[in-house]
Amino acid sequence: MSAPAATRPAALTAIPARRTRLFTLPEIRWAAAALLLFAAGSVARLLHTPPELWWSLYLACYLTGGWEPALAGVRALRERTLDVDLLMVVAALGAAAIGQITDGALLIVIFATSGALEAFATARTEDSVRGLLDLAPDTATRIDDGAETTVRAADLEVGEVILVRPGDRVAADGTVVAGASEVDQATITGEPMPVDKAPGDEVFAGTSNGTGVLRVRVGRRAEDSVVARIAALVEQAGRTKARAQLFIEKIEQRYSVGMVAVTLAVFAVPLIFGAALQDSLLRAMTFMIVASPCAVVLSTMPPLLAAIANAGRHGVLVKSAVVMERLGGTTRVAFDKTGTLTRGVPELTDIRVLPGCPCTAEEVMRWAAAAEYSSEHPLATAVVRACRERGLAVPPVDHFSAQPGRGVTATVDGHVIEVGSPAALLNSADEDAAAVVAEIQGAGHTAVIVRREHRSIAILGLTDQERPEAADSVAALTEITGAAPVLLTGDNLAAARQLAGRLGLTDVRAELLPEGKVAAIEELEAAGDRVTAVGDGINDAPALAAAHTGIAMGGNGSDLTLHTADAVVIRDDLTTVPAVIALSRRARRTVIANLIIAATFIAVLITWDLVGHLPLPLGVAGHEGSTVIVGLNGLRLLRRRAWESGTARGSD
């Protein structure tokens, strides 16, 4: 179901709620057709079929892959601008005019493929934002003088009271006025575990209610909710990135104008001084061939595409060549905590039996697991899982009951066992229990009290464990970028500092909503850093969009985050983050080397053509030779060694 139009940012209201598929985009279809025709023409030529056949196939490749950039170029000419796309079409036609139709067809295929990738990335980003807006439900149950009325969430006004039943998604940002429950708000704050809510606590639209019933007073209209603001932030960051491409367009414009002007001069000047028309045309066409940026294009694409393919084989999806290039410019990495540096699954870490309790840790474990067995709370699941991992049998239970926001009660082995939060079960007289709770919470863990016959007997400590590879990944990134990563999280400060201390992080920013993460990214980049943000939750999507580059952890990553991010760690291995940044840096060095090679060839051939007499076959051979050299140099990044060398710390 799509969100109501009234809840959408203005820029999205005109976008139909559908999911873009690969071949629904015309750019994808035209590029694929051009590639197939080019391949067919090449095979036909190698098989020595009649020239009319493979020429026809190549010409069809020209038409399918070149008509869009040609049309765009003509439109640009009407606005008195000249772009490289039109220049490539002209160069391709020039190549065909002197018999080098294969070169021109290859150039057409490269540019058609690049345009198709850009169109697909744009469409998927729009789909991602629409998916985010689907988090908030379309309808809500409003309380009117004790009666329940179903209304559109977009029509809710500030001050109205809504009813949130167990399992429902909260329809609006607001404050709890009655009831108690646990609410999973990881989509907004990134907190790894549901948060107990009671009267006076704030809740957010799009978060998921647990087992209790809540009455919530609406605090913001739908278009002002946190989830709607996240979508707006994603769009705003995307527009900012697009403006950064203006510099490249200026360079393209100057090159295009200069090349056309020189080509015309090469043709016209000799005619003025009495040269033959055919000789002047041949020299101009030779200039067009040797000056065409085929080698320059292949200087950048093969290394970057080879690096993308290599990264893909090792579990990292890099969405475009532009992203692969940008990754290498990273000077600072910003990590989310839950699900990124940690596993995102709570685990039992402590069983603290209180002094004077006539029971063992194993007995406490069995009783707690039995009481929690019927609960769906993530903490309860962690307790049951820990009991089974220790090889302990979970005893049967009588008279189970659950109280949202408080905990569970059950009769186990003839004893009344209670398991719940300190806020609900901690007695002011239990000084020993209070001290242990304070110690566990001070260490950044979640404390759970176990009581028998209404007396505290033990405290359980649970935490979200860091990934085993997190420390090595942080150390590698520190060495590669020259700066320690920063930790941005919606979790509490104590837990964040505890994790940061173990991983060697010093810059910790905790208890952040999505706007806070974006502000932190903008602050770092304003200070001169090029930030790569790494996260997994929907709450991380604006930060990923705002950063210089965004990487999503794909194992538990949300749909929006995976599509907003520039790269996705598919196999959920954190060590691939420093590896892909190092690989990108190697690709960038290869691009620079290729550009030097291509520029040297072009400069020598152009000078030869202008000053002396460059034979057309030699000009074509030099042009093709430079193309082959830079292409093969770039393809070296396909080798396994390129990835393995990238995993070494400080490889740059």
C-alpha positions, 0 to 999 in steps of 0.5 A: 500500500502506498502512503497518502499523497498528503503525507508525501514530500511535494517532489514525490506527489507526482511519482506513481507508486510502482517499482521500476524493473530493469527493462521497463526503462527505454535507456536499458532496452536501447543500450542492450539492443546496441550491445547485441547488434555490436556483438553480432556485427563483430562475430559476422566480421570475424566469420568473414561474412559479406561486408554488407551484413556486418556493416548493416549490423553496425549501422543498426547499432549506431541507430539504436544506441546513438539516436538518443544522444544525437537527439539530445545533442541537437537540442543542446545545439538549439540552446547554443551548447555543445556536449560530449555525447553529440561529439561522440556521435559525430566521431563515430560517424566520422569513423564510419565515413573512412571505413572504421565503423567498428570503432564508432560502434564500440564508442556508441555502445559505451555511451549508451550503456553509461546512460542506461546505468544512470537512468536505472539508478535514478529510478531505483532511488525514487522507488526507495523513497516511495518505499519509505513512505509506506512505513506509515499506515494509511489509516488510524483509529481515532478516539472521539468521545470514547468511540472509535473511528477509522480515519486517514492518517493524513487527516489527523490533527495535532491534539487528537488521540489515536488507538494503537493495538498490538502489532499495529504501526503507529500512525503519527508522531505523538505522546503516549497518554494511556497504556504500556507496551514495547515499541520497536523503533529501530526504523527511526532511531536505530536502537537494537531492541524495543523500547518500553513505552508508558504515559508521557513517552514519545512515539514515532509514526512508522514504528511497530507496536508490541504486545500492549495497547497504547493511546497516543496524542498526536503531536505532529501532522503527517507531513511533519512526521519524522518518517516524512522528514527522512524522505525529504532529507534523502531527496534533498541530499540527492539533489545536492549531489547532482549539482556537483556534476556541473564542473564536469559538464563545463569541462566537457563543453570546452573540450567539445567546442575546441575539438569541433573548432580545430577539426573545421580549421584543419579542413578549411585552412589548407583549402584556403592555401590551395590544397586539394579538397580530398586531401583536406577532407582526409586530413580533417577526418584523420584528425577527427579519429586521432583526436576522438576521446575513445582512448580517454573513455576507455581510460576510465571505464575498464578500470572502474568497471573491472573494479566493480566486477571484482568487488561484486565477486567478493560480496560488494555491489558498487552501483556505478563507475562514478561511485567506484571512483568516489570511494577512493577519495574517502578521507573519513568513514562514519559508522552506524552502530546497530547492525553495522558495527554490531550484529543487531541481535541481543545476546545474554552476557551476564548472569549475576546471582545476588548474594543470599540467593539459594540457587545456582546460575543454571537454575536461574537460567532455566527459570528465566528461559521458561518464563520467557519462552512464550514471549515474543520480545527480542530480549526474551528470545535472547534468554531462551536461546542462551539457555539452549546454547548452554545445553539446559532443558527448559522446564514446563510452565504454568499460569503464564502472563505478560504485562507490556512494559513490565515483563512476564510472570509464570509458575516454574517448578512450583515457583512464581518467577518474574522476569522484567525491566528494573523500572518495573520490578526493582524494589527500593529495598533491594540495594544489592540488586540496584547496585548490580543493575547500575553496574550493568547499565553503566557498562552499556548493557541492558539489565533484566531482573529475575525474581522468585516469590517476589524477591530479586534473585539475579540480574541478567545482562544483555547486549548487542555484540560487535561483529568479530571483524569490526576491530580489524576493519576499523584499524584498516580504515584508520590506516587507509584514510589516515583518520579514525572512523566516527561513530554515529548512533541513535543508541544510548551514550553509555552503550556507544562509548562502551563499543567505541572503547573496544574498537578504538574509536574516539569520536562518538555521537550518540542518541541521534535521530536521522537529522542528527546523523545528517548534521554530523555528516555535513559538519565533517564534510564542511571541515574538509573531509570526504565522508563515506557513511556505512549503515543498515537501517532506514534511519541511516538512509538520509546519512548515506544520501548526504555523505560523499559516498554511502555503503549499506550493510546488506545482510539486515539492511532495509530496502530503502537503505540498500537502494539509497546507498551507493554500494551494498555489502551483500555478504554482510562482511565488514572487512569488505568496506576497507577492501573496496575503498583500497580497491577504488584507490588502486582503480583511480591510480590506474585511471590516472595512468591510463589518462596519461597514456591516452593523452600522450598518444593523442598529443603525438598523433595530433601534432603529427597530423597538424605539423607533418603528414600522418597516414590514415592507417598509421593514425588509426593504428595509433588510435587503436593501439592506445585504446588497446593499451589502456583497456588491457591496463584497466582489465588487470583489476579483474584479477583476484590479486587486485582485491587481495592487495586491496585488503592489506592495510595502508595499501594506498 
